[in-house]
Amino acid sequence: MKIVVDDKIPYIQPYLHELADEVVAKRGSEITAEDVRDAYIIIVRTRTRVDRQLLEGSSVALVVTATIGYDHLDTDYLREAGIEWANCAGCNATSVAQYVQNSLLLLEHERKLKISEATLGIVGVGHVGTEVMAAALRMGFKRILLNDPPREEARHELPAGLCWNSLYKLQQECDVITFHTPLTREQPHATYHLADARFFRLLRKHPVIINAARGGVVDEAELLKAMDSSLVSEAVIDTWEGEPAINRQLLERAFIATPHIAGYSADGKANATRMALQSVALFLNITKIYHVEPPALPAGLTLSDDPTERALLLYNPMADTARLRKNPDAFEQLRNDYPLRREHA
């Protein structure tokens, strides 16, 4: 049995060698139809487009993406071809929540945001949005408004004191709006360019806009216009339209601008690897529980007793912003060679 795997999925290869006769590890963007022709399983990340062009005529029976999102998988084709697939829902949710939390702490420290007096709007309350909500509750936001029409229609239960709200209410009342939806184009709840010209025109409190979902959820050209006209006060951007060819003007204008690494904590990566391995084991009818532990923090790292300082010592997104601004053409390299980052000491 042959498995083809993205070579940037950490900690996974020793386990795969226990399962397969042959393991081929390649950069995700370079995996070709020839590579997978005689493979039984492929394990990818977002940079591998998995569709008819890649898989037709191959022996692939299972596709696993070690990511929450799966818009890089042509699921209609996979269904048509009888190929099973799995994603790692929720694997890096706490990592993205750490990114949003620490971005908000920096906004409070360096800008005019006062968390205890602010209203936060969360658009998309799945695995990630739920963790962001939990972090916001701990941080002490004055109000938290939640928007997720599919979950509202499904009568998804919320913590006491919270309720579903229209997007219009978030536009009218929020000081910060953060997006955590998948990227979809199908109605009735398409999210492609959810934040478009009309969205920005209806903003009333000049909020901070955070996009750590998918690049296409926010229309970047319209976001820049909204910043020019002061409809938006600040932007925090981790996911970009056209990655890796990102908008250089937005890169310079955003308060925080990072190379799609919000979910890249070592903890999140270990979760994704574990979940990917469990999907493979389930498919192969193997009964095994995988435990994948991220590396420890560097010896000698001293953390503060102050919660804000402690959080930012563990992870400060300004460091990633500086690296990206210094070399925007290295977007993919910055993702592939991302340094150790832990969520907890």
C-alpha positions in Angstrom: 0.0 0.0 0.0 1.3 3.5 -0.9 0.5 6.7 0.9 1.3 10.2 -0.5 1.5 12.9 2.1 2.3 16.6 2.2 5.8 16.9 3.6 4.9 19.8 5.9 2.4 17.8 8.0 4.4 17.4 11.2 5.0 14.3 13.3 3.1 12.1 10.9 5.6 10.1 8.8 6.8 7.6 11.4 3.2 6.5 12.0 2.6 6.2 8.3 5.6 4.0 7.8 3.9 1.6 10.2 0.8 1.5 8.1 2.1 1.5 4.5 4.6 -0.3 2.3 5.6 3.0 0.7 5.3 6.6 1.9 6.0 9.4 -0.5 6.3 12.9 1.1 6.2 15.9 -1.2 5.5 19.6 -1.0 1.8 20.0 -1.2 1.8 22.3 -4.2 4.0 19.9 -6.1 1.9 16.7 -5.7 1.0 15.5 -9.2 -1.3 13.0 -10.8 1.8 10.8 -11.5 2.6 10.8 -7.8 -0.8 9.6 -6.8 -1.6 7.2 -9.7 -0.7 4.1 -7.7 -1.4 5.5 -4.2 -4.2 4.2 -2.0 -4.4 7.1 0.4 -3.3 10.8 0.1 -3.0 13.2 3.0 -2.9 16.9 2.1 -3.2 20.4 3.3 -4.8 23.4 1.6 -2.1 23.9 -1.1 -3.1 20.6 -2.9 -6.1 20.9 -5.2 -7.7 17.5 -5.1 -10.0 17.1 -8.1 -10.5 15.1 -11.3 -7.3 16.4 -12.8 -5.3 15.0 -9.9 -7.1 11.7 -9.2 -8.8 10.5 -12.4 -7.4 7.1 -13.3 -5.6 6.7 -9.9 -6.1 4.0 -7.3 -6.8 6.5 -4.5 -9.6 5.4 -2.2 -9.2 7.9 0.6 -8.3 11.6 0.7 -7.6 13.2 4.1 -6.9 16.9 4.6 -5.1 17.8 7.8 -7.1 21.0 7.9 -10.4 22.3 9.1 -11.3 23.8 5.7 -11.9 21.6 2.7 -12.7 24.0 -0.2 -9.5 22.7 -1.9 -11.2 19.3 -2.3 -13.7 18.9 -5.1 -16.1 16.9 -3.0 -18.6 16.5 -5.8 -16.0 14.8 -7.9 -14.9 12.6 -4.9 -18.5 11.6 -4.4 -18.9 10.8 -8.1 -15.7 8.8 -8.2 -16.6 6.8 -5.0 -13.5 8.2 -3.2 -13.9 8.7 0.6 -12.6 11.9 2.2 -12.2 13.4 5.6 -11.1 16.7 7.1 -9.9 17.5 10.6 -12.8 19.6 11.9 -11.8 21.7 14.9 -8.2 20.6 14.9 -6.8 24.1 15.2 -9.7 25.9 16.7 -7.9 26.9 19.9 -4.9 28.0 17.9 -7.0 30.4 15.9 -8.7 31.6 19.1 -5.2 32.3 20.5 -4.4 34.4 17.4 -7.7 36.4 17.7 -7.3 36.9 21.4 -3.7 38.1 21.2 -4.5 40.4 18.3 -7.3 41.9 20.4 -4.8 42.3 23.4 -2.5 44.2 21.0 -5.3 46.4 19.8 -6.1 47.3 23.3 -2.5 48.0 24.2 -1.6 50.0 21.0 -4.9 51.4 19.8 -8.1 52.8 21.3 -10.0 49.5 21.8 -11.2 49.0 25.3 -12.3 45.4 25.7 -14.4 45.9 28.8 -16.4 48.6 27.0 -16.5 46.9 23.5 -19.0 44.8 21.6 -17.6 41.9 19.7 -19.4 40.3 16.8 -18.5 36.7 15.7 -19.6 35.6 12.3 -19.5 31.9 12.1 -19.8 29.9 15.3 -18.5 26.5 14.4 -15.5 24.9 16.0 -13.3 28.0 15.7 -16.0 30.6 16.4 -17.0 28.7 19.5 -13.4 28.9 20.8 -13.2 32.6 19.9 -16.4 33.1 21.9 -15.0 31.3 24.9 -11.8 33.4 24.7 -13.9 36.6 24.4 -16.0 35.6 27.5 -12.7 35.2 29.5 -11.4 38.5 28.2 -14.5 40.4 29.5 -16.0 42.0 26.5 -19.0 44.1 27.4 -21.2 42.3 24.9 -20.8 39.4 22.4 -23.1 39.1 19.4 -23.2 35.9 17.4 -24.2 35.4 13.8 -24.5 32.0 12.1 -27.7 31.5 10.1 -27.2 27.7 9.5 -26.7 27.0 13.2 -29.5 29.4 14.1 -31.8 27.5 11.8 -30.6 24.2 13.4 -31.5 25.6 16.8 -27.9 25.2 18.0 -27.7 25.7 21.7 -25.7 28.7 23.0 -24.3 29.5 26.5 -26.7 31.3 28.9 -27.0 35.0 28.1 -26.1 34.7 24.4 -28.4 34.5 21.4 -28.3 34.6 17.7 -28.3 38.0 15.9 -28.7 39.2 12.4 -25.7 40.3 10.5 -27.3 43.8 10.3 -27.3 44.0 14.1 -23.5 43.2 14.2 -23.0 45.9 11.5 -24.8 48.5 13.6 -23.5 47.7 17.1 -20.1 46.0 17.0 -16.7 47.5 17.8 -15.0 44.4 16.4 -16.2 41.9 13.9 -14.3 38.7 13.4 -15.0 36.1 10.6 -14.8 32.3 11.2 -16.9 30.9 8.4 -16.1 28.4 5.7 -15.8 29.7 2.1 -18.9 28.8 0.2 -20.7 30.1 -2.9 -23.9 28.1 -2.6 -27.1 29.9 -1.5 -28.9 30.5 0.8 -25.8 31.1 3.0 -23.0 31.8 0.6 -20.0 33.4 2.4 -17.9 34.4 -0.7 -17.5 38.2 -0.3 -19.8 38.2 2.7 -18.0 41.4 3.7 -18.6 43.3 0.5 -19.3 47.0 -0.4 -22.8 46.8 1.0 -21.6 45.2 4.2 -19.1 48.0 4.8 -21.6 50.8 4.0 -23.9 49.5 6.8 -21.2 49.7 9.5 -21.9 52.3 12.1 -19.2 52.1 14.8 -16.1 52.0 12.6 -15.2 48.6 13.8 -12.0 46.5 13.6 -12.4 43.8 11.0 -10.6 40.4 11.6 -10.4 37.7 8.9 -8.9 34.4 10.0 -11.4 32.4 8.0 -10.8 32.2 4.3 -9.5 35.0 2.0 -12.6 35.2 -0.1 -14.9 35.9 2.8 -13.8 39.5 2.8 -13.7 41.6 -0.4 -10.2 43.1 0.1 -10.7 45.9 -2.4 -13.8 47.0 -0.6 -12.1 46.6 2.7 -9.4 49.1 1.6 -12.1 51.5 0.5 -13.8 51.2 3.8 -10.6 51.9 5.6 -10.0 54.9 3.4 -13.4 56.3 4.3 -13.0 55.4 8.0 -15.9 52.9 7.9 -13.4 50.5 9.3 -10.8 51.6 11.9 -8.4 48.7 11.8 -7.9 45.3 10.0 -6.4 42.1 11.2 -5.8 39.8 8.2 -4.5 36.2 8.3 -6.3 34.8 5.2 -6.0 36.5 1.9 -7.6 36.5 -1.5 -5.2 35.1 -4.2 -2.8 33.5 -1.8 0.2 33.5 -2.0 0.0 36.6 -4.3 -1.4 38.8 -1.6 -2.6 42.4 -1.7 0.4 44.5 -0.9 -1.6 47.6 -0.1 -3.6 45.7 2.5 -0.4 44.2 3.8 0.8 47.7 4.7 -2.5 49.1 5.9 -3.6 46.3 8.2 -2.7 46.5 11.9 -1.8 42.8 11.9 -1.0 41.0 8.6 0.1 37.4 8.7 0.7 34.5 6.2 -2.3 32.3 6.9 -0.8 30.9 10.1 -3.5 31.6 12.7 -4.1 27.9 13.2 -0.4 27.0 13.1 0.4 26.5 16.7 2.3 23.3 17.4 -0.8 22.2 19.4 -3.1 22.7 16.5 -0.7 20.9 14.1 -0.4 17.9 16.5 -4.2 17.8 16.7 -4.5 17.8 12.9 -1.9 15.0 12.6 -3.7 12.9 15.2 -7.1 13.3 13.6 -5.7 12.5 10.1 -4.1 9.3 11.5 -7.4 8.4 13.1 -9.2 8.9 9.8 -6.7 6.6 8.1 -7.0 3.9 10.8 -10.8 4.0 10.7 -10.7 3.6 6.9 -8.3 0.6 7.2 -10.4 -0.9 10.0 -7.5 -0.6 12.4 -8.3 -0.2 16.1 -5.7 2.2 17.5 -5.7 5.5 19.4 -3.0 7.9 18.3 -1.3 10.3 20.7 0.7 13.0 19.0 2.5 15.5 21.3 4.0 18.8 20.2 7.5 19.7 21.3 8.1 21.5 24.6 8.8 25.2 24.8 12.5 26.2 24.7 14.3 25.7 28.0 14.7 28.8 30.0 11.7 30.7 28.6 10.5 32.9 31.5 6.8 33.8 31.4 5.2 36.7 33.2 2.6 36.4 36.0 0.6 39.2 34.2 -1.9 37.4 32.0 -1.6 39.8 29.0 2.2 39.7 29.0 2.2 36.0 29.5 -0.2 35.5 26.5 2.0 37.7 24.2 5.2 36.1 25.3 3.8 32.8 24.2 2.6 34.3 20.9 2.8 37.8 19.5 1.3 38.1 16.0 3.4 41.3 15.4 6.4 39.1 14.9 4.7 37.2 12.1 3.5 40.6 10.7 7.1 41.9 10.6 8.4 38.8 8.8 5.7 39.0 6.1 6.1 42.7 5.5 9.9 42.3 5.2 9.4 39.6 2.5 5.9 39.3 1.1 7.2 37.0 -1.7 8.1 34.5 1.0 4.4 33.9 1.9 4.6 30.2 1.3 8.0 29.7 2.8 6.9 31.5 6.0 4.0 29.0 6.3 6.1 26.0 5.5 8.9 26.9 7.9 6.8 28.3 10.6 8.6 28.4 14.0 7.5 26.6 17.2 4.5 28.2 18.8 2.7 26.8 21.8 -0.7 27.7 23.1 0.2 26.9 26.7 3.3 26.8 28.9 
